[in-house]
């Protein structure tokens, strides 16, 4: 490859070189007549050349290297300029640049294209492909057409947009894979590993994640005000909120693909919550935006005397942004009876999450925290508390996702997972975060009084799961087939019917960290599922009457490296055990499971009938040249014969809820063409 | 002729061909409202030939006189039959077209622009040669070149052959016709400001924005939509094809919207004769409630404009809209959601076709010109059964089919009908309930090529 590339010099040297000492070293003892000895000469790091092969070797160790080292001279972390053109924020805040650091990969190439993302700048209106940003090995940067630099002056070019959206997504993925979050490489829900990103898909107020095409698609639309400049086209790919929200759908679909098939409105709402949570957490993490909010509000954030008022002001500042609007609300579950709109329903959970954020910050203000604190006893300002809480939310809100059942998630499931995750990461919990979380979810009525009573009962951290046939963890985690044998041997104990075939939905090993970046015990996560047939019998199922659908059942078992069960969340079916093996005193458990499964089944039928009556189920109308946007119903029925499956449709956004209201009037006709 | 007004709905499958004969001097006044159908032309030619035999003599020898042709809107199931060859023995005195069809109408620029855009996109799709789903093919077929030809026949050839100019009509216009005594014709729709009422600012801005940005973004000399774009280097050809098929198509979206808007540009006539009120609604639709400045259904606009005048009282006859589609007849009041206005669209049907109270029987009449052939849910039998409570000329078709020994499962037997279970899903549960007279089932049972509704003068 020729001479190794010279690394860039940086302006500053290390503190040790500047001051002669580093923080922990004792000063050298002076002697009476000899000047203090100096640190021995060594080669300046600016003279060190790194060959491409050496760089690849370092890359293979990247996760073990400190961030500052990875950042050093763009060795393994490269700076990219991103541009926020947020249509939902006040004009003065709408446009901002931000520099983000993205991990270098050996295979970075034109697009941009990296291991997990491929930017394809295709426009469906013009039928043309925009030239891609080109990876320039020499400058270690993407360049535009004819090698043009993609600095701030190029912000109006599509190549800049391509790099901007790619860099945002790379950072967002890293946020989820970080040990403070899920602590593992996360998959996508489709066959393949590269999420296609279309930054300028065509004209429209839309953005969505689509599993079928393995893509995130971002549309653009004209100026929304008559007085706007013609150049004020709004590109959704430049809105961090929109990009992060849609990415949240892709992440959740990747880690829980079977959620897509749930007709439970809370599962669709959970998807919306995930999108909003992603937008919220990544916004809170962004220094530039945080600083801008504080400055533009006339220092109200700095002057806020309480965290609550700070949080409220932040909430007000983002209120115009639909993906963050849900954060500031008082909605409870009782406000949402018979609510079928996933957006509205998700408000309860997003609001609860914001409550958690504020409560975390308040605890930090009151007690301090020893998360790498230099002066733990000094009174914390609201802004410091807010920032701490924002960072803490990464593990409080994201780590529990791994505990969720593989099929259908309710808000209560998530709340239980959050509480359990808190227990696992902080068993002694001197700050009573566990109690705080229970209270937040209780106040929102996500937990009932009974739930609260059970959760507050003293219990051991680990309870032995009563299993008939023990398998070593090493065996279980070896492969899905091996994990299946473990599950099959223990059907009765795990409440899986004897005569029902089931599959291992996922099996993986996560290395998470918690406070002070301390490692948590490994989590080996095993998800399994099966389908129970459900007949749609009766006129309330409309055109689906007489057909058969399935209710997904299953569970998620989480082990630590010693084979202790850290968590078991499951969704039972309505069928009894049915096996011939002698029962092992599980009659009560099975009775409860069957009762719960029957209730799930009845609820499924009620919900489906309601969806059908409301005209929310249709088929996608499309062509080789694309889908009809106005004809994308909230749920899609698939399958021509006797069997039918209902899936959540691509999450189209930015359009109004008028279509849903219309559907209620004209039923399924809403999704048919009027000729 | 007698002293009764005749309304004759020819059986033309899924289409309209409605003849109205108003008694009066000089052989009366003869109107043809629409002449079209989807699919083959045979039934249309047959209908026109039959009609010719019913008309009074014209001024020239061997010619017959037709006083007025009304083409409610430009869809082929309403205009395909206006073939000048079939009308060569008929002297047409007046031709009325929707004002939206006037290419020069300044207040229809948006709608016409939308039509042109949709036509271009759909023709590109058809020309691409790719396989299309039946629904998309049906939509695309509405923008075929043959539709332009049908437009021209109606707007140019037929008028020219008759030495007249077409008249582009709108609500509130004076008809200027020489009508028989005690006869009046009110044009209730479309409104003259077509873009304002039926397109709306949002859709208009959306289309303008789309066209403007597309023009600025398409490189000079770029490939047309029909040609295949270059293949991206970083994804496979298969992935790219799937991606293209899963992106949002503005062409399809606007074509679907345009198709609905065209229905809402239908000429709606209220004919008053001897104190009888007869409503012909073309394919007018309703959509939620009226919204100022936004895209509206025609029924919503008519209710907004005429509820205290022409629509404040019941009618004696309704030509059921859009072949019995669910959204072409205003919804019954009992289906009103709690959030809907009590005096909005849910009040229309009870006003114009009230359900009689007590032991009274309905006196109004209706006819449905339809065939379940192209669209699964058209006609919407639930809607027809509700209409049957409000009109007198109804029939329980299940019973009549039994009397004639006709197995109802033998009626809908095309591949599409079997696949989509036309009988089981859309007809079976309603055959034994009264429905207004339907051209399709009257043809099957009695072999009727047309349905007649006779309206006596009020007071008889």
Interface residues (C-beta under 8 A of the other chain):
Chain A: X109 X110 X111 X113 X118 X119 X120 X122 X123 X124 X125 X126 X127 X128 X129 X132 X192 X194 X196 X198 X200 X201 X202 X203 X204 X206 X210 X212 X213 X214 X215 X217 X219 X220 X221 X222 X233 X539 X543 X621 X622 X623 X624 X625 X626 X627 X628 X629 X630 X631 X650 X652 X658 X661 X662 X664 X665 X666 X667 X668 X669 X672 X673 X674 X675
Chain B: X75 X124 X125 X128 X130 X131 X132 X133 X135 X136 X138 X139 X142 X205 X206 X208 X209 X210 X212 X213 X214 X217 X218 X219 X222 X223 X224 X225 X227 X229 X230 X232 X233 X234 X235 X239 X240 X241 X242 X243 X244 X245 X246 X247 X248 X249 X250 X251 X252 X253 X256 X257 X259 X260 X263 X285 X287 X288 X322 X325 X326 X327 X331 X337 X374 X375 X376 X377 X380 X425 X429
